[in-house]
Amino acid sequence: DPTPSIINIPPQTAIKTGDHPPIYSKQYSSSYEDQEIKVQETQKLLERGQIEESTSP
């Protein structure tokens, strides 16, 4: 499937906080439709080899 992904998330980078602890914020909820889109797009990216599953604990 040559169509580009609709997910446009830049790679994560480290945020230097110096001596301060990282800022904590709760995850926000998303609609069922949004969750389904995320699952479908993630599956496309996995199948294309553009991302890979995490092996971290």
PDB file of N, CA, C and O in Angstrom:
ATOM      1  N   ASP A   1       0.851  -1.184   0.000  1.00  0.00           N
ATOM      2  CA  ASP A   1       0.000   0.000   0.000  1.00  0.00           C
ATOM      3  C   ASP A   1       0.891   1.239   0.000  1.00  0.00           C
ATOM      4  O   ASP A   1       1.469   1.566   1.037  1.00  0.00           O
ATOM      5  N   PRO A   2       1.021   1.939  -1.127  1.00  0.00           N
ATOM      6  CA  PRO A   2       1.929   3.076  -1.212  1.00  0.00           C
ATOM      7  C   PRO A   2       1.401   4.370  -0.604  1.00  0.00           C
ATOM      8  O   PRO A   2       2.113   5.374  -0.615  1.00  0.00           O
ATOM      9  N   THR A   3       0.183   4.381  -0.076  1.00  0.00           N
ATOM     10  CA  THR A   3      -0.338   5.620   0.488  1.00  0.00           C
ATOM     11  C   THR A   3       0.433   5.984   1.750  1.00  0.00           C
ATOM     12  O   THR A   3       0.713   5.118   2.580  1.00  0.00           O
ATOM     13  N   PRO A   4       0.776   7.253   1.898  1.00  0.00           N
ATOM     14  CA  PRO A   4       1.522   7.659   3.083  1.00  0.00           C
ATOM     15  C   PRO A   4       0.658   7.575   4.335  1.00  0.00           C
ATOM     16  O   PRO A   4      -0.571   7.620   4.267  1.00  0.00           O
ATOM     17  N   SER A   5       1.313   7.453   5.457  1.00  0.00           N
ATOM     18  CA  SER A   5       0.606   7.397   6.730  1.00  0.00           C
ATOM     19  C   SER A   5       0.023   8.767   7.049  1.00  0.00           C
ATOM     20  O   SER A   5       0.600   9.794   6.694  1.00  0.00           O
ATOM     21  N   ILE A   6      -1.125   8.775   7.722  1.00  0.00           N
ATOM     22  CA  ILE A   6      -1.712  10.047   8.142  1.00  0.00           C
ATOM     23  C   ILE A   6      -1.173  10.470   9.506  1.00  0.00           C
ATOM     24  O   ILE A   6      -1.488  11.555   9.994  1.00  0.00           O
ATOM     25  N   ILE A   7      -0.362   9.612  10.116  1.00  0.00           N
ATOM     26  CA  ILE A   7       0.217   9.944  11.411  1.00  0.00           C
ATOM     27  C   ILE A   7       1.482  10.753  11.164  1.00  0.00           C
ATOM     28  O   ILE A   7       2.371  10.322  10.431  1.00  0.00           O
ATOM     29  N   ASN A   8       1.556  11.914  11.773  1.00  0.00           N
ATOM     30  CA  ASN A   8       2.709  12.783  11.593  1.00  0.00           C
ATOM     31  C   ASN A   8       3.255  13.140  12.967  1.00  0.00           C
ATOM     32  O   ASN A   8       2.992  14.226  13.485  1.00  0.00           O
ATOM     33  N   ILE A   9       4.012  12.227  13.554  1.00  0.00           N
ATOM     34  CA  ILE A   9       4.566  12.437  14.883  1.00  0.00           C
ATOM     35  C   ILE A   9       6.082  12.443  14.756  1.00  0.00           C
ATOM     36  O   ILE A   9       6.673  11.455  14.320  1.00  0.00           O
ATOM     37  N   PRO A  10       6.718  13.555  15.137  1.00  0.00           N
ATOM     38  CA  PRO A  10       8.179  13.585  15.045  1.00  0.00           C
ATOM     39  C   PRO A  10       8.808  12.620  16.051  1.00  0.00           C
ATOM     40  O   PRO A  10       8.187  12.292  17.062  1.00  0.00           O
ATOM     41  N   PRO A  11      10.028  12.167  15.784  1.00  0.00           N
ATOM     42  CA  PRO A  11      10.693  11.273  16.736  1.00  0.00           C
ATOM     43  C   PRO A  11      10.851  11.958  18.091  1.00  0.00           C
ATOM     44  O   PRO A  11      11.026  13.174  18.168  1.00  0.00           O
ATOM     45  N   GLN A  12      10.787  11.171  19.143  1.00  0.00           N
ATOM     46  CA  GLN A  12      10.940  11.736  20.482  1.00  0.00           C
ATOM     47  C   GLN A  12      12.392  12.108  20.713  1.00  0.00           C
ATOM     48  O   GLN A  12      13.307  11.432  20.242  1.00  0.00           O
ATOM     49  N   THR A  13      12.587  13.183  21.439  1.00  0.00           N
ATOM     50  CA  THR A  13      13.931  13.602  21.812  1.00  0.00           C
ATOM     51  C   THR A  13      13.990  13.751  23.323  1.00  0.00           C
ATOM     52  O   THR A  13      12.957  13.867  23.982  1.00  0.00           O
ATOM     53  N   ALA A  14      15.176  13.748  23.862  1.00  0.00           N
ATOM     54  CA  ALA A  14      15.342  13.919  25.305  1.00  0.00           C
ATOM     55  C   ALA A  14      15.146  15.388  25.660  1.00  0.00           C
ATOM     56  O   ALA A  14      15.611  16.280  24.950  1.00  0.00           O
ATOM     57  N   ILE A  15      14.459  15.622  26.755  1.00  0.00           N
ATOM     58  CA  ILE A  15      14.267  16.978  27.257  1.00  0.00           C
ATOM     59  C   ILE A  15      15.110  17.116  28.510  1.00  0.00           C
ATOM     60  O   ILE A  15      14.868  16.445  29.512  1.00  0.00           O
ATOM     61  N   LYS A  16      16.091  17.984  28.445  1.00  0.00           N
ATOM     62  CA  LYS A  16      16.986  18.174  29.584  1.00  0.00           C
ATOM     63  C   LYS A  16      16.283  19.038  30.625  1.00  0.00           C
ATOM     64  O   LYS A  16      15.897  20.173  30.343  1.00  0.00           O
ATOM     65  N   THR A  17      16.121  18.497  31.826  1.00  0.00           N
ATOM     66  CA  THR A  17      15.437  19.229  32.892  1.00  0.00           C
ATOM     67  C   THR A  17      16.394  19.688  33.982  1.00  0.00           C
ATOM     68  O   THR A  17      15.966  20.252  34.989  1.00  0.00           O
ATOM     69  N   GLY A  18      17.678  19.452  33.787  1.00  0.00           N
ATOM     70  CA  GLY A  18      18.653  19.864  34.795  1.00  0.00           C
ATOM     71  C   GLY A  18      18.426  19.118  36.096  1.00  0.00           C
ATOM     72  O   GLY A  18      18.328  17.891  36.104  1.00  0.00           O
ATOM     73  N   ASP A  19      18.342  19.853  37.198  1.00  0.00           N
ATOM     74  CA  ASP A  19      18.128  19.251  38.516  1.00  0.00           C
ATOM     75  C   ASP A  19      16.652  19.028  38.826  1.00  0.00           C
ATOM     76  O   ASP A  19      16.318  18.464  39.868  1.00  0.00           O
ATOM     77  N   HIS A  20      15.773  19.460  37.938  1.00  0.00           N
ATOM     78  CA  HIS A  20      14.337  19.356  38.183  1.00  0.00           C
ATOM     79  C   HIS A  20      13.799  18.017  37.682  1.00  0.00           C
ATOM     80  O   HIS A  20      14.258  17.511  36.658  1.00  0.00           O
ATOM     81  N   PRO A  21      12.823  17.436  38.401  1.00  0.00           N
ATOM     82  CA  PRO A  21      12.223  16.191  37.913  1.00  0.00           C
ATOM     83  C   PRO A  21      11.395  16.468  36.656  1.00  0.00           C
ATOM     84  O   PRO A  21      10.959  17.598  36.436  1.00  0.00           O
ATOM     85  N   PRO A  22      11.180  15.453  35.845  1.00  0.00           N
ATOM     86  CA  PRO A  22      10.359  15.650  34.644  1.00  0.00           C
ATOM     87  C   PRO A  22       8.935  16.061  35.005  1.00  0.00           C
ATOM     88  O   PRO A  22       8.425  15.711  36.070  1.00  0.00           O
ATOM     89  N   ILE A  23       8.317  16.794  34.120  1.00  0.00           N
ATOM     90  CA  ILE A  23       6.930  17.213  34.324  1.00  0.00           C
ATOM     91  C   ILE A  23       6.029  16.014  34.089  1.00  0.00           C
ATOM     92  O   ILE A  23       6.215  15.275  33.122  1.00  0.00           O
ATOM     93  N   TYR A  24       5.057  15.816  34.964  1.00  0.00           N
ATOM     94  CA  TYR A  24       4.120  14.707  34.840  1.00  0.00           C
ATOM     95  C   TYR A  24       2.787  15.248  34.351  1.00  0.00           C
ATOM     96  O   TYR A  24       2.299  16.260  34.855  1.00  0.00           O
ATOM     97  N   SER A  25       2.209  14.589  33.393  1.00  0.00           N
ATOM     98  CA  SER A  25       0.854  14.927  32.967  1.00  0.00           C
ATOM     99  C   SER A  25       0.113  13.639  32.652  1.00  0.00           C
ATOM    100  O   SER A  25       0.701  12.672  32.166  1.00  0.00           O
ATOM    101  N   LYS A  26      -1.173  13.638  32.933  1.00  0.00           N
ATOM    102  CA  LYS A  26      -1.998  12.461  32.679  1.00  0.00           C
ATOM    103  C   LYS A  26      -2.193  12.269  31.180  1.00  0.00           C
ATOM    104  O   LYS A  26      -2.172  13.224  30.404  1.00  0.00           O
ATOM    105  N   GLN A  27      -2.384  11.007  30.794  1.00  0.00           N
ATOM    106  CA  GLN A  27      -2.735  10.743  29.405  1.00  0.00           C
ATOM    107  C   GLN A  27      -4.155  11.236  29.175  1.00  0.00           C
ATOM    108  O   GLN A  27      -4.992  11.182  30.076  1.00  0.00           O
ATOM    109  N   TYR A  28      -4.419  11.704  27.993  1.00  0.00           N
ATOM    110  CA  TYR A  28      -5.769  12.134  27.681  1.00  0.00           C
ATOM    111  C   TYR A  28      -6.493  11.004  26.961  1.00  0.00           C
ATOM    112  O   TYR A  28      -5.884  10.228  26.225  1.00  0.00           O
ATOM    113  N   SER A  29      -7.773  10.926  27.180  1.00  0.00           N
ATOM    114  CA  SER A  29      -8.548   9.860  26.547  1.00  0.00           C
ATOM    115  C   SER A  29      -8.888  10.260  25.115  1.00  0.00           C
ATOM    116  O   SER A  29      -8.960  11.444  24.786  1.00  0.00           O
ATOM    117  N   SER A  30      -9.093   9.264  24.284  1.00  0.00           N
ATOM    118  CA  SER A  30      -9.484   9.528  22.905  1.00  0.00           C
ATOM    119  C   SER A  30     -10.707   8.680  22.577  1.00  0.00           C
ATOM    120  O   SER A  30     -10.988   7.681  23.239  1.00  0.00           O
ATOM    121  N   SER A  31     -11.413   9.095  21.560  1.00  0.00           N
ATOM    122  CA  SER A  31     -12.630   8.393  21.178  1.00  0.00           C
ATOM    123  C   SER A  31     -12.294   7.012  20.616  1.00  0.00           C
ATOM    124  O   SER A  31     -11.153   6.744  20.239  1.00  0.00           O
ATOM    125  N   TYR A  32     -13.285   6.157  20.566  1.00  0.00           N
ATOM    126  CA  TYR A  32     -13.110   4.823  19.999  1.00  0.00           C
ATOM    127  C   TYR A  32     -12.640   4.933  18.550  1.00  0.00           C
ATOM    128  O   TYR A  32     -11.772   4.177  18.114  1.00  0.00           O
ATOM    129  N   GLU A  33     -13.213   5.870  17.815  1.00  0.00           N
ATOM    130  CA  GLU A  33     -12.836   6.060  16.407  1.00  0.00           C
ATOM    131  C   GLU A  33     -11.362   6.455  16.295  1.00  0.00           C
ATOM    132  O   GLU A  33     -10.639   5.927  15.450  1.00  0.00           O
ATOM    133  N   ASP A  34     -10.918   7.383  17.146  1.00  0.00           N
ATOM    134  CA  ASP A  34      -9.508   7.789  17.133  1.00  0.00           C
ATOM    135  C   ASP A  34      -8.595   6.620  17.484  1.00  0.00           C
ATOM    136  O   ASP A  34      -7.532   6.461  16.883  1.00  0.00           O
ATOM    137  N   GLN A  35      -8.999   5.805  18.445  1.00  0.00           N
ATOM    138  CA  GLN A  35      -8.195   4.644  18.835  1.00  0.00           C
ATOM    139  C   GLN A  35      -8.074   3.663  17.673  1.00  0.00           C
ATOM    140  O   GLN A  35      -6.999   3.113  17.434  1.00  0.00           O
ATOM    141  N   GLU A  36      -9.166   3.443  16.953  1.00  0.00           N
ATOM    142  CA  GLU A  36      -9.153   2.531  15.808  1.00  0.00           C
ATOM    143  C   GLU A  36      -8.221   3.046  14.708  1.00  0.00           C
ATOM    144  O   GLU A  36      -7.482   2.271  14.100  1.00  0.00           O
ATOM    145  N   ILE A  37      -8.261   4.350  14.458  1.00  0.00           N
ATOM    146  CA  ILE A  37      -7.382   4.940  13.445  1.00  0.00           C
ATOM    147  C   ILE A  37      -5.928   4.737  13.847  1.00  0.00           C
ATOM    148  O   ILE A  37      -5.097   4.388  13.009  1.00  0.00           O
ATOM    149  N   LYS A  38      -5.614   4.950  15.117  1.00  0.00           N
ATOM    150  CA  LYS A  38      -4.240   4.768  15.599  1.00  0.00           C
ATOM    151  C   LYS A  38      -3.784   3.324  15.424  1.00  0.00           C
ATOM    152  O   LYS A  38      -2.650   3.076  15.014  1.00  0.00           O
ATOM    153  N   VAL A  39      -4.658   2.376  15.733  1.00  0.00           N
ATOM    154  CA  VAL A  39      -4.314   0.958  15.587  1.00  0.00           C
ATOM    155  C   VAL A  39      -4.070   0.622  14.117  1.00  0.00           C
ATOM    156  O   VAL A  39      -3.088  -0.044  13.790  1.00  0.00           O
ATOM    157  N   GLN A  40      -4.945   1.074  13.240  1.00  0.00           N
ATOM    158  CA  GLN A  40      -4.810   0.790  11.808  1.00  0.00           C
ATOM    159  C   GLN A  40      -3.538   1.411  11.230  1.00  0.00           C
ATOM    160  O   GLN A  40      -2.812   0.761  10.478  1.00  0.00           O
ATOM    161  N   GLU A  41      -3.272   2.658  11.581  1.00  0.00           N
ATOM    162  CA  GLU A  41      -2.081   3.330  11.059  1.00  0.00           C
ATOM    163  C   GLU A  41      -0.810   2.701  11.611  1.00  0.00           C
ATOM    164  O   GLU A  41       0.182   2.573  10.894  1.00  0.00           O
ATOM    165  N   THR A  42      -0.832   2.308  12.878  1.00  0.00           N
ATOM    166  CA  THR A  42       0.329   1.646  13.471  1.00  0.00           C
ATOM    167  C   THR A  42       0.593   0.327  12.767  1.00  0.00           C
ATOM    168  O   THR A  42       1.745  -0.011  12.498  1.00  0.00           O
ATOM    169  N   GLN A  43      -0.456  -0.419  12.466  1.00  0.00           N
ATOM    170  CA  GLN A  43      -0.304  -1.691  11.766  1.00  0.00           C
ATOM    171  C   GLN A  43       0.302  -1.475  10.378  1.00  0.00           C
ATOM    172  O   GLN A  43       1.169  -2.240   9.956  1.00  0.00           O
ATOM    173  N   LYS A  44      -0.148  -0.440   9.670  1.00  0.00           N
ATOM    174  CA  LYS A  44       0.416  -0.132   8.350  1.00  0.00           C
ATOM    175  C   LYS A  44       1.916   0.143   8.456  1.00  0.00           C
ATOM    176  O   LYS A  44       2.706  -0.366   7.661  1.00  0.00           O
ATOM    177  N   LEU A  45       2.299   0.952   9.445  1.00  0.00           N
ATOM    178  CA  LEU A  45       3.708   1.302   9.608  1.00  0.00           C
ATOM    179  C   LEU A  45       4.540   0.080   9.962  1.00  0.00           C
ATOM    180  O   LEU A  45       5.671  -0.052   9.494  1.00  0.00           O
ATOM    181  N   LEU A  46       3.997  -0.816  10.780  1.00  0.00           N
ATOM    182  CA  LEU A  46       4.695  -2.057  11.123  1.00  0.00           C
ATOM    183  C   LEU A  46       4.894  -2.922   9.881  1.00  0.00           C
ATOM    184  O   LEU A  46       5.985  -3.442   9.649  1.00  0.00           O
ATOM    185  N   GLU A  47       3.840  -3.073   9.088  1.00  0.00           N
ATOM    186  CA  GLU A  47       3.902  -3.910   7.891  1.00  0.00           C
ATOM    187  C   GLU A  47       4.908  -3.370   6.873  1.00  0.00           C
ATOM    188  O   GLU A  47       5.550  -4.145   6.165  1.00  0.00           O
ATOM    189  N   ARG A  48       5.044  -2.059   6.798  1.00  0.00           N
ATOM    190  CA  ARG A  48       5.974  -1.439   5.848  1.00  0.00           C
ATOM    191  C   ARG A  48       7.414  -1.427   6.361  1.00  0.00           C
ATOM    192  O   ARG A  48       8.341  -1.105   5.618  1.00  0.00           O
ATOM    193  N   GLY A  49       7.591  -1.777   7.623  1.00  0.00           N
ATOM    194  CA  GLY A  49       8.931  -1.749   8.199  1.00  0.00           C
ATOM    195  C   GLY A  49       9.393  -0.352   8.588  1.00  0.00           C
ATOM    196  O   GLY A  49      10.580  -0.134   8.830  1.00  0.00           O
ATOM    197  N   GLN A  50       8.461   0.592   8.647  1.00  0.00           N
ATOM    198  CA  GLN A  50       8.818   1.959   9.006  1.00  0.00           C
ATOM    199  C   GLN A  50       8.992   2.118  10.514  1.00  0.00           C
ATOM    200  O   GLN A  50       9.683   3.027  10.973  1.00  0.00           O
ATOM    201  N   ILE A  51       8.368   1.237  11.274  1.00  0.00           N
ATOM    202  CA  ILE A  51       8.544   1.193  12.720  1.00  0.00           C
ATOM    203  C   ILE A  51       8.700  -0.268  13.109  1.00  0.00           C
ATOM    204  O   ILE A  51       8.416  -1.163  12.314  1.00  0.00           O
ATOM    205  N   GLU A  52       9.148  -0.503  14.321  1.00  0.00           N
ATOM    206  CA  GLU A  52       9.253  -1.876  14.805  1.00  0.00           C
ATOM    207  C   GLU A  52       8.735  -1.926  16.232  1.00  0.00           C
ATOM    208  O   GLU A  52       8.703  -0.918  16.938  1.00  0.00           O
ATOM    209  N   GLU A  53       8.330  -3.119  16.638  1.00  0.00           N
ATOM    210  CA  GLU A  53       7.814  -3.284  17.989  1.00  0.00           C
ATOM    211  C   GLU A  53       8.926  -3.063  18.996  1.00  0.00           C
ATOM    212  O   GLU A  53      10.089  -3.383  18.748  1.00  0.00           O
ATOM    213  N   SER A  54       8.551  -2.515  20.122  1.00  0.00           N
ATOM    214  CA  SER A  54       9.515  -2.266  21.188  1.00  0.00           C
ATOM    215  C   SER A  54       9.876  -3.570  21.876  1.00  0.00           C
ATOM    216  O   SER A  54       9.038  -4.456  22.043  1.00  0.00           O
ATOM    217  N   THR A  55      11.125  -3.670  22.267  1.00  0.00           N
ATOM    218  CA  THR A  55      11.559  -4.850  23.013  1.00  0.00           C
ATOM    219  C   THR A  55      11.889  -4.484  24.454  1.00  0.00           C
ATOM    220  O   THR A  55      12.412  -5.310  25.202  1.00  0.00           O
ATOM    221  N   SER A  56      11.585  -3.252  24.845  1.00  0.00           N
ATOM    222  CA  SER A  56      11.873  -2.826  26.213  1.00  0.00           C
ATOM    223  C   SER A  56      10.805  -3.360  27.163  1.00  0.00           C
ATOM    224  O   SER A  56       9.682  -3.652  26.750  1.00  0.00           O
ATOM    225  N   PRO A  57      11.165  -3.485  28.437  1.00  0.00           N
ATOM    226  CA  PRO A  57      10.193  -4.028  29.405  1.00  0.00           C
ATOM    227  C   PRO A  57       9.010  -3.120  29.638  1.00  0.00           C
ATOM    228  O   PRO A  57       8.122  -3.452  30.424  1.00  0.00           O
TER     229      PRO A  57
END
